[in-house]
Amino acid sequence: MTRFAMNRFSNILLATTALAAVSACSSNDAPKTVDTPVVVTPPVVVTPAGSELTLANTAAGTSLAVTARQGLEAFNFTNGAAAASESAAPAGSFQTNPTASYVKTATGFNLTLPSGRTANIVTTAGSAQTTTGPQSFPIGSGATQTSQRFQTTVNGGTNQVNVSVTNATNSNLQNATYGTWVESASLNSPISAGTFATGVVSTSVPTTGTATYSGQLTGFATTPAIGVTITGGAVALNANFAANTISGAVTNITTQRGGVTPQLGTMNSVNLTSGTISGSTFSGTAAAAATAGTMANVTGSTGVFGGKFYGPSAAEAAGSLTLTGGGNTVVGVFGAKK
Protein backbone atom coordinates (compact mmCIF):
# COMPACT_ATOMS: atom_id res chain seq x y z
CA MET A 1 0.00 0.00 0.00
CA THR A 2 1.32 3.44 -0.88
CA ARG A 3 1.96 6.02 1.83
CA PHE A 4 -0.82 8.15 0.30
CA ALA A 5 -3.29 5.32 0.71
CA MET A 6 -1.96 4.61 4.20
CA ASN A 7 -2.38 8.24 5.17
CA ARG A 8 -5.93 8.09 3.83
CA PHE A 9 -6.56 5.04 6.01
CA SER A 10 -5.01 6.80 8.99
CA ASN A 11 -7.08 9.92 8.42
CA ILE A 12 -10.25 7.88 8.37
CA LEU A 13 -9.12 5.75 11.31
CA LEU A 14 -7.71 8.34 13.60
CA ALA A 15 -8.67 11.89 12.89
CA THR A 16 -11.60 14.15 12.37
CA THR A 17 -14.72 12.04 12.33
CA ALA A 18 -14.36 8.76 14.22
CA LEU A 19 -12.47 5.49 14.39
CA ALA A 20 -11.83 3.29 11.42
CA ALA A 21 -13.46 -0.09 11.18
CA VAL A 22 -12.51 -2.87 13.52
CA SER A 23 -14.11 -6.27 13.91
CA ALA A 24 -14.55 -8.23 17.09
CA CYS A 25 -14.38 -11.39 15.04
CA SER A 26 -13.89 -12.57 11.50
CA SER A 27 -16.87 -13.76 9.52
CA ASN A 28 -16.03 -17.34 10.50
CA ASP A 29 -15.67 -16.68 14.24
CA ALA A 30 -18.36 -16.51 16.85
CA PRO A 31 -19.09 -12.85 17.75
CA LYS A 32 -17.80 -11.52 21.03
CA THR A 33 -20.41 -10.78 23.65
CA VAL A 34 -20.54 -7.58 25.63
CA ASP A 35 -20.55 -7.96 29.41
CA THR A 36 -23.30 -6.58 31.61
CA PRO A 37 -22.68 -2.83 32.06
CA VAL A 38 -20.43 -2.06 35.01
CA VAL A 39 -21.64 0.88 37.09
CA VAL A 40 -18.97 2.82 38.95
CA THR A 41 -20.08 5.63 41.25
CA PRO A 42 -18.20 8.80 40.24
CA PRO A 43 -16.76 11.23 42.76
CA VAL A 44 -19.12 13.94 43.96
CA VAL A 45 -18.63 17.20 42.07
CA VAL A 46 -19.08 20.32 44.22
CA THR A 47 -20.62 23.33 42.52
CA PRO A 48 -18.98 26.65 43.46
CA ALA A 49 -21.31 29.04 45.25
CA GLY A 50 -23.16 31.29 42.82
CA SER A 51 -22.21 29.44 39.63
CA GLU A 52 -22.95 26.24 37.81
CA LEU A 53 -19.95 23.99 37.24
CA THR A 54 -19.28 23.26 33.55
CA LEU A 55 -16.35 21.80 31.69
CA ALA A 56 -15.24 25.33 30.87
CA ASN A 57 -14.93 26.44 34.49
CA THR A 58 -13.93 23.15 36.08
CA ALA A 59 -10.64 23.76 37.91
CA ALA A 60 -7.39 22.50 36.42
CA GLY A 61 -6.35 19.27 38.09
CA THR A 62 -9.92 18.00 38.48
CA SER A 63 -10.28 14.33 37.60
CA LEU A 64 -13.53 13.35 35.84
CA ALA A 65 -14.74 9.75 35.68
CA VAL A 66 -14.37 7.70 32.48
CA THR A 67 -16.34 4.49 32.96
CA ALA A 68 -16.47 1.20 31.05
CA ARG A 69 -19.74 0.59 29.17
CA GLN A 70 -20.73 4.21 29.84
CA GLY A 71 -18.67 5.81 27.09
CA LEU A 72 -15.40 3.91 27.50
CA GLU A 73 -14.90 1.05 25.03
CA ALA A 74 -11.55 -0.50 24.06
CA PHE A 75 -10.75 -2.96 21.26
CA ASN A 76 -7.42 -4.81 20.96
CA PHE A 77 -6.26 -5.69 17.43
CA THR A 78 -4.71 -9.07 16.67
CA ASN A 79 -3.86 -8.15 13.06
CA GLY A 80 -3.32 -4.41 13.08
CA ALA A 81 -0.85 -4.29 10.19
CA ALA A 82 -3.05 -6.39 7.92
CA ALA A 83 -6.10 -4.33 8.89
CA ALA A 84 -4.29 -1.06 8.14
CA SER A 85 -3.23 -2.27 4.71
CA GLU A 86 -6.77 -3.57 4.09
CA SER A 87 -5.33 -6.96 3.14
CA ALA A 88 -7.54 -8.57 5.80
CA ALA A 89 -10.60 -7.67 7.84
CA PRO A 90 -9.62 -6.22 11.24
CA ALA A 91 -9.76 -8.85 13.98
CA GLY A 92 -9.43 -8.81 17.75
CA SER A 93 -11.57 -8.50 20.86
CA PHE A 94 -13.03 -5.97 23.26
CA GLN A 95 -11.47 -5.44 26.66
CA THR A 96 -13.88 -6.67 29.32
CA ASN A 97 -13.45 -3.82 31.78
CA PRO A 98 -11.09 -1.16 30.42
CA THR A 99 -9.95 1.75 32.58
CA ALA A 100 -8.96 5.28 31.61
CA SER A 101 -8.72 8.71 33.20
CA TYR A 102 -9.51 12.29 32.24
CA VAL A 103 -7.89 15.19 34.07
CA LYS A 104 -8.80 18.81 33.35
CA THR A 105 -5.94 21.17 32.55
CA ALA A 106 -5.79 24.94 32.19
CA THR A 107 -5.99 24.61 28.40
CA GLY A 108 -7.97 21.38 27.91
CA PHE A 109 -7.45 17.94 29.40
CA ASN A 110 -5.16 14.93 29.66
CA LEU A 111 -6.65 11.60 28.57
CA THR A 112 -4.88 8.47 29.86
CA LEU A 113 -5.82 5.40 27.84
CA PRO A 114 -6.22 1.79 29.06
CA SER A 115 -2.60 1.14 27.99
CA GLY A 116 -1.36 3.90 30.31
CA ARG A 117 -0.35 6.30 27.51
CA THR A 118 -1.50 9.91 28.00
CA ALA A 119 -2.54 12.45 25.36
CA ASN A 120 -2.87 16.17 26.09
CA ILE A 121 -5.77 17.87 24.30
CA VAL A 122 -5.75 21.67 23.97
CA THR A 123 -9.30 23.00 23.52
CA THR A 124 -8.74 26.71 24.06
CA ALA A 125 -9.61 29.20 21.32
CA GLY A 126 -7.09 29.13 18.49
CA SER A 127 -5.82 25.69 19.43
CA ALA A 128 -3.53 24.21 16.81
CA GLN A 129 -5.31 20.91 17.46
CA THR A 130 -8.60 22.21 16.06
CA THR A 131 -9.50 20.17 12.99
CA THR A 132 -13.07 21.30 12.24
CA GLY A 133 -15.71 23.66 13.40
CA PRO A 134 -17.57 24.87 15.04
CA GLN A 135 -19.95 22.99 12.73
CA SER A 136 -23.67 22.30 12.98
CA PHE A 137 -24.96 18.75 12.48
CA PRO A 138 -28.63 17.77 12.01
CA ILE A 139 -30.10 15.80 14.91
CA GLY A 140 -33.67 15.42 13.70
CA SER A 141 -36.87 17.51 13.71
CA GLY A 142 -35.02 20.41 12.14
CA ALA A 143 -32.67 20.78 15.13
CA THR A 144 -28.89 20.91 14.96
CA GLN A 145 -25.98 20.33 17.33
CA THR A 146 -22.77 22.32 17.18
CA SER A 147 -19.51 20.37 17.37
CA GLN A 148 -15.90 21.46 17.67
CA ARG A 149 -13.33 18.76 16.91
CA PHE A 150 -9.77 18.54 18.14
CA GLN A 151 -7.13 15.97 17.26
CA THR A 152 -3.66 15.31 18.61
CA THR A 153 -0.88 12.78 18.15
CA VAL A 154 1.47 11.67 20.92
CA ASN A 155 4.83 10.41 19.66
CA GLY A 156 7.76 8.95 21.53
CA GLY A 157 8.13 5.76 23.49
CA THR A 158 6.99 2.51 21.93
CA ASN A 159 3.63 3.56 20.56
CA GLN A 160 1.83 6.50 18.97
CA VAL A 161 -1.50 7.75 20.31
CA ASN A 162 -4.12 9.67 18.33
CA VAL A 163 -7.17 11.22 19.97
CA SER A 164 -10.11 12.94 18.28
CA VAL A 165 -12.53 14.82 20.54
CA THR A 166 -15.92 15.16 18.92
CA ASN A 167 -17.33 17.61 21.45
CA ALA A 168 -15.46 19.75 23.93
CA THR A 169 -15.99 23.00 25.77
CA ASN A 170 -16.46 25.01 22.57
CA SER A 171 -19.56 23.04 21.54
CA ASN A 172 -23.14 23.42 22.71
CA LEU A 173 -22.53 20.54 25.13
CA GLN A 174 -21.34 22.47 28.14
CA ASN A 175 -21.10 19.64 30.68
CA ALA A 176 -20.07 16.55 28.70
CA THR A 177 -17.48 15.62 26.11
CA TYR A 178 -16.88 12.50 24.04
CA GLY A 179 -14.54 11.21 21.37
CA THR A 180 -12.44 8.42 19.91
CA TRP A 181 -8.83 7.24 20.18
CA VAL A 182 -6.40 4.81 18.62
CA GLU A 183 -2.96 3.61 19.69
CA SER A 184 -0.49 2.34 17.09
CA ALA A 185 2.89 0.65 17.16
CA SER A 186 3.55 2.58 13.93
CA LEU A 187 1.57 4.40 11.25
CA ASN A 188 0.45 1.17 9.65
CA SER A 189 0.02 -1.02 12.73
CA PRO A 190 -2.81 -0.06 15.13
CA ILE A 191 -2.84 -2.11 18.33
CA SER A 192 -5.94 -0.76 20.09
CA ALA A 193 -8.81 1.65 19.51
CA GLY A 194 -11.85 2.86 21.39
CA THR A 195 -14.22 5.56 22.57
CA PHE A 196 -14.65 7.69 25.68
CA ALA A 197 -17.20 10.02 27.28
CA THR A 198 -17.00 12.05 30.47
CA GLY A 199 -17.92 15.35 32.03
CA VAL A 200 -19.41 16.98 35.10
CA VAL A 201 -21.67 14.21 36.38
CA SER A 202 -25.12 15.36 37.49
CA THR A 203 -25.70 15.36 41.24
CA SER A 204 -29.30 16.54 40.84
CA VAL A 205 -31.00 14.02 38.56
CA PRO A 206 -34.78 14.60 38.60
CA THR A 207 -37.02 12.04 40.28
CA THR A 208 -40.20 13.16 38.51
CA GLY A 209 -41.17 14.11 34.99
CA THR A 210 -39.74 13.23 31.60
CA ALA A 211 -37.12 14.65 29.24
CA THR A 212 -36.06 14.19 25.63
CA TYR A 213 -32.40 14.41 24.64
CA SER A 214 -31.08 15.05 21.12
CA GLY A 215 -27.50 14.61 19.96
CA GLN A 216 -24.96 12.97 17.68
CA LEU A 217 -23.24 9.58 17.32
CA THR A 218 -19.78 8.78 15.97
CA GLY A 219 -17.87 5.49 15.85
CA PHE A 220 -17.15 2.56 13.54
CA ALA A 221 -18.72 -0.60 12.15
CA THR A 222 -17.73 -3.73 10.26
CA THR A 223 -19.60 -6.45 8.44
CA PRO A 224 -18.16 -9.54 6.73
CA ALA A 225 -18.22 -7.46 3.54
CA ILE A 226 -17.05 -3.98 4.56
CA GLY A 227 -15.63 -1.77 7.29
CA VAL A 228 -16.78 1.82 7.72
CA THR A 229 -16.43 4.93 9.84
CA ILE A 230 -19.66 6.20 11.39
CA THR A 231 -19.52 9.91 10.64
CA GLY A 232 -22.85 10.87 12.19
CA GLY A 233 -26.21 9.76 13.47
CA ALA A 234 -29.17 11.49 15.13
CA VAL A 235 -29.47 10.33 18.75
CA ALA A 236 -32.85 10.64 20.49
CA LEU A 237 -33.27 9.54 24.12
CA ASN A 238 -36.53 9.60 26.08
CA ALA A 239 -36.05 9.56 29.87
CA ASN A 240 -38.86 8.95 32.35
CA PHE A 241 -37.36 9.98 35.69
CA ALA A 242 -40.44 8.98 37.67
CA ALA A 243 -40.32 5.42 36.33
CA ASN A 244 -36.50 5.32 36.06
CA THR A 245 -36.66 4.21 32.43
CA ILE A 246 -34.93 5.37 29.25
CA SER A 247 -35.24 4.39 25.60
CA GLY A 248 -34.65 5.86 22.18
CA ALA A 249 -33.00 5.36 18.81
CA VAL A 250 -30.15 6.45 16.58
CA THR A 251 -31.35 7.26 13.06
CA ASN A 252 -29.92 8.74 9.87
CA ILE A 253 -26.57 7.06 10.51
CA THR A 254 -24.04 8.14 7.89
CA THR A 255 -20.90 6.17 7.01
CA GLN A 256 -17.70 6.58 5.05
CA ARG A 257 -15.19 4.11 3.67
CA GLY A 258 -11.63 5.28 3.04
CA GLY A 259 -9.47 5.05 -0.01
CA VAL A 260 -8.19 7.33 -2.74
CA THR A 261 -11.81 8.33 -3.33
CA PRO A 262 -13.84 8.03 -0.08
CA GLN A 263 -17.20 6.34 -0.44
CA LEU A 264 -20.25 7.61 1.43
CA GLY A 265 -23.31 5.67 2.57
CA THR A 266 -25.55 4.74 5.48
CA MET A 267 -25.98 2.06 8.16
CA ASN A 268 -29.05 0.55 9.81
CA SER A 269 -30.67 2.65 12.51
CA VAL A 270 -30.19 1.38 16.08
CA ASN A 271 -33.06 0.92 18.55
CA LEU A 272 -32.35 1.55 22.24
CA THR A 273 -34.80 -0.25 24.52
CA SER A 274 -35.42 -1.62 28.03
CA GLY A 275 -33.22 1.05 29.56
CA THR A 276 -33.13 1.78 33.27
CA ILE A 277 -31.93 4.82 35.19
CA SER A 278 -29.99 4.44 38.44
CA GLY A 279 -28.95 7.74 39.94
CA SER A 280 -26.78 9.51 37.36
CA THR A 281 -26.26 6.40 35.19
CA PHE A 282 -28.37 4.55 32.64
CA SER A 283 -28.12 1.32 30.64
CA GLY A 284 -30.21 -0.84 28.36
CA THR A 285 -30.27 -3.04 25.27
CA ALA A 286 -29.49 -2.06 21.68
CA ALA A 287 -30.43 -3.69 18.39
CA ALA A 288 -29.99 -2.86 14.72
CA ALA A 289 -33.19 -2.00 12.88
CA ALA A 290 -34.33 -4.38 10.15
CA THR A 291 -33.82 -1.95 7.27
CA ALA A 292 -30.27 -2.31 5.94
CA GLY A 293 -28.05 0.67 5.31
CA THR A 294 -26.85 1.44 1.79
CA MET A 295 -23.22 0.77 2.78
CA ALA A 296 -23.26 -1.25 6.02
CA ASN A 297 -25.90 -3.91 6.67
CA VAL A 298 -25.78 -4.93 10.34
CA THR A 299 -29.25 -6.46 10.50
CA GLY A 300 -29.54 -8.96 13.36
CA SER A 301 -26.80 -7.41 15.50
CA THR A 302 -27.65 -6.79 19.15
CA GLY A 303 -25.88 -5.42 22.22
CA VAL A 304 -26.10 -2.77 24.92
CA PHE A 305 -26.00 0.95 25.49
CA GLY A 306 -25.06 2.90 28.60
CA GLY A 307 -24.02 6.29 29.84
CA LYS A 308 -24.39 9.03 32.40
CA PHE A 309 -26.27 12.27 32.93
CA TYR A 310 -24.19 15.42 33.10
CA GLY A 311 -24.74 18.95 34.34
CA PRO A 312 -27.42 20.52 36.53
CA SER A 313 -30.71 18.61 36.58
CA ALA A 314 -29.34 16.06 34.10
CA ALA A 315 -29.06 18.69 31.36
CA GLU A 316 -26.98 16.42 29.10
CA ALA A 317 -26.34 12.71 28.49
CA ALA A 318 -23.34 10.93 26.99
CA GLY A 319 -22.36 7.29 26.60
CA SER A 320 -21.65 4.42 24.25
CA LEU A 321 -23.33 1.56 22.43
CA THR A 322 -21.99 -1.74 21.10
CA LEU A 323 -23.51 -4.31 18.76
CA THR A 324 -22.26 -7.74 17.67
CA GLY A 325 -23.71 -10.69 15.78
CA GLY A 326 -23.61 -12.18 12.31
CA GLY A 327 -19.96 -11.26 11.90
CA ASN A 328 -20.81 -7.59 12.51
CA THR A 329 -19.35 -5.20 15.06
CA VAL A 330 -20.62 -1.71 15.83
CA VAL A 331 -19.15 0.66 18.40
CA GLY A 332 -20.47 4.17 18.88
CA VAL A 333 -20.14 7.05 21.33
CA PHE A 334 -22.65 9.87 21.69
CA GLY A 335 -23.49 13.12 23.42
CA ALA A 336 -26.93 14.69 23.71
CA LYS A 337 -28.75 17.49 25.51
CA LYS A 338 -32.32 18.38 26.48
N, C-alpha and C positions, 0 to 999 in steps of 0.2 A: 504494500500500500504506500502511495506517495505521501510525503509530509503534508501536502495540501489536503489530501483526503483525510489524513490523520488529524490535522488541525480541525477540519470540519467535524469529525467525530467528536473531538474533544470539546469543541464549542457547543455542540448539541448536548454532550454528556455533562459538562461541568459548569456552563456559564449562565446565560442570561434568562433562560426560561425554566429549566428543571433538570432532572437527571436523565441520562440516557437509559436505554432499555437494559434491564437485567432480568434474569429468569431464575426463579427458585428451583426449577428443575427442567430437564430437557423434555422433549415431547414423549420420550419413552420412559421417563421416571415418574414415580408417584409424586403428586404435588405436596409441598410442605404445608403443614397446618400451622395456624397462628394460635399461640397460647391464649388462654383467658386473660383479658386485660388486667394488668397489675396496677393497682391504685396506690400511689405514694402520697401521703399528706405533705403538702409543701409548707415551708416556713411561713409564719404569719407576717404579712406585710403591714407596717404601721403607716398610716396616712398622716403627713405633717399637718399640724393645726392650720385651718384656714385654706387648705388647698387639697385638690385631689391628686393622688400619686399617679403619674403616667410614666411610660418608658422615657419620655423626654426629660422629666425632672427627677427620675430615680437617681439616687446618689451613686457616684463612682465607687466601685468596690462592692456594690450590692450583688449578691448571688441569687439568680432566679432559677426555679426548678425546671429541668428538662426531663420528662418522664416517659419511660417505655410505654408503648401502645397509646400514648396521649400526645402524639406529635413526633416522638422519637422512634425511628425505625432504622435498622442497620442490616445491610446485606453483605455477606462475604463472598467474593468471587473465587471460583476454583479454576477458572480459565480466562483470567483477565486479558492476557495478550491476544488470545484468539478472538475474544469478544470485541476488543478494540479494533482489530483488523477486519472484523466482520467475516472471518473465515469459519466461525462457529457461533451458534447461539450462546449468549451468556449463560453460565451455569454457576450454581452455588447454593447458599442457604441463608435464611434470616437468623440473626442472633436472637436467642430466646428472651433475654432480658438485658438489652444494652444499657449502658450508662453514659452520660455526658454532662457537661456543665456549661453554664452561661453566666458570665460575670460582666456587669455594666462597667464601662470605662468613661472617662471624660469626653471621649470623642465617638463612642460606639459601644462595642462589646468584644469580649474574648469568648470564643466557642471552643471548648475542649471536647474532642470526639471520643468515641468508645476506645480507640486505639491509644489515647493519651496525647495525641498531637493537638496543638492549639493554634487557631487562626484568629487574628485580630481584624475586626471589621470596623471601618471608619464610616460613620453614617452622618457626619456633620455636613452642613451646606458646602458645596464645592469639592466634596470628597473625590479624590482621584479614582476611587473604587466604584463610583456611580457608573452603571452600564446602561440604564434606561430610565426615563421618566423625569418627573412624575407622569404617568400614563393612566388613562381611564379605561377600565375593562367592563363590558356588560355583565351584569349578574342577574338578569331577568326582570320582567315587568318594567322595562324602560330604565331601570336603575343602573348605576355604574359604581365601581370601586376604584379608587386611585391607588396605584402601586408605585413604589420607588424601589429599584433593584440595585444591589451592590454585589460586587464579586471580587474576591481576593485569592491569591495563590501564595502558599507558604512553601518556600524552598529550604533546602538544607537538611541535614540528617539523612536518614534512609529513604524517606518517602516525601511525596509532594501532596499538599492538601489544597483543594479548591472548595470554596464556599460561595453559594449564591443565596442572598437574602431576598425573598420575594416581597416582603413588607417589613418596613422598619419605621423609625420615628417620623419620617417625612411622608408617610402615607396617611390615609384617613382611618387606619387602625391606630389608635393612640395608646392602647394598653397591651397589645399582643404583637408578636412578630413570628414569622415562620420562614422556612427556606429549605434548601437542599445542600448536600455536600458529597464529595468524593475524595478518596485518598488513593494515590497511585504510587507504585514503585518507580514508574517512569511515565513519560507521556503516553506511551502505548501499552501500559500494563496496570489498569485499575485493580486494586485489591479489596476495596470496600466502598460502599455508597449508601446514602440514606437521607432521611428527612429529620427536621426538628421543628418544634414550636414551643414558645415560652412567653412570658410576660408577667405583668402584675396581676397575680391571681386574685379573684374576687373574694372578699371576706364578707360580702353582704348579698349573697344570692337570695333572690326572692323566695318566699314560701307560699305565695299565692299568685294567681294570674297566669298569663301566657305571654310568650314573646316569639317573634319570628326574626331569624337572623339570615342575612344575605352576604355572600362573599365569593371567594375564588379558590379554585383547586389547581395545584401543579403537581407533577410527579412523573412517573414512567410506567410503561406496560409492555409486556411481551406476550405473544402467542406462538404456537409452533411455526407460524408462517412469517412473523414480522416482529420487530421491536421498535417502539416509538417513544418519543417524549410527549408527555401531556403538557400542553402549553396553556391550557385554560379550561375552566368548567364552572358553571354557575352553581354555587352551593346554597341550598335553602334548608334551614333547620327550624323546626317547630317545637318549642319547649313549653311544657305544661308544668309549672313549678308547684302547683297544688297537688298534682298527681305524681310528680317526680318522674315524668316521662319525656322522651325526646325522639323525634323521627325527622325524616326529610329525604332529600335526594340531591344528586349532582347531575345536572343536565347540560346539554350543549357542550360536551367535552370535545375539545379540539386537540389534534395530535400533529406531530411532525416527525418525519424520518429523514435522517441526515444523508449527506452525499454531496457530490459536486453541485447538483440541483436539488435542494430540499423538497420533499413531497409533503403536502398538507392533506389532512383528512380528519376523521372523527372516530370516536370510540363509543361503545354502549354507554347509556346513562347508568348511574349506580343508585339503587334504592337503599335508604338507611332506615331500618325498622327496629322495633322491640328495644328501643333505647331507654335506659334508666339514668336518673340524675341522683348523685350522692354528694351532697355538699357542693363543692366547686367543680366536681368531675362528672363526666358522663361517658357512657359506653353502650354499644348495641351491636346489631348484626348488619352486614352489608351484603348486597347481591347485585350482580350485573343485570340490567334489564334485558328483556328478550330480543329487542330490536338491535341488530348488529350495527356497529359503526362502519363507515365507508372504508376505513383503513385498518382498524383493530377490532376484531370480533372476539369478545371475551364472554360470550353467552355461556351460562352455566357456572361461572365462577362465583364463589361466595367467600365471606370472611367477616371482618369486624371493623368497627370504627370506634374512636374514642378521643376524648379531649378534655379541655378545662374551660371554665368561664373566667374572663379577665375583666378587670376594671370595676368601677362602682356599680352596684346593682346588676352584676353580670352583663355589662354593656357589650362585651365582645366574647366570641368563642373561637378557639383554634384547636386543631388536633390532626389526626391522621386516619387513613383507612387502608386496609390491605385486602386483596382478593387473590385466591388461588383456585385451581381446578381446571381440568381439561388441558393441562400443559400451559395454562395462562398464569401470569403473575401481574398484579396491579398494585402499585404503592403510590399513595397520594398524601399531600399535606395541604391543609386549608386554614384560612382565617376568615371570619365573618363578624358582622356587627348588626345590632338591632336597627 
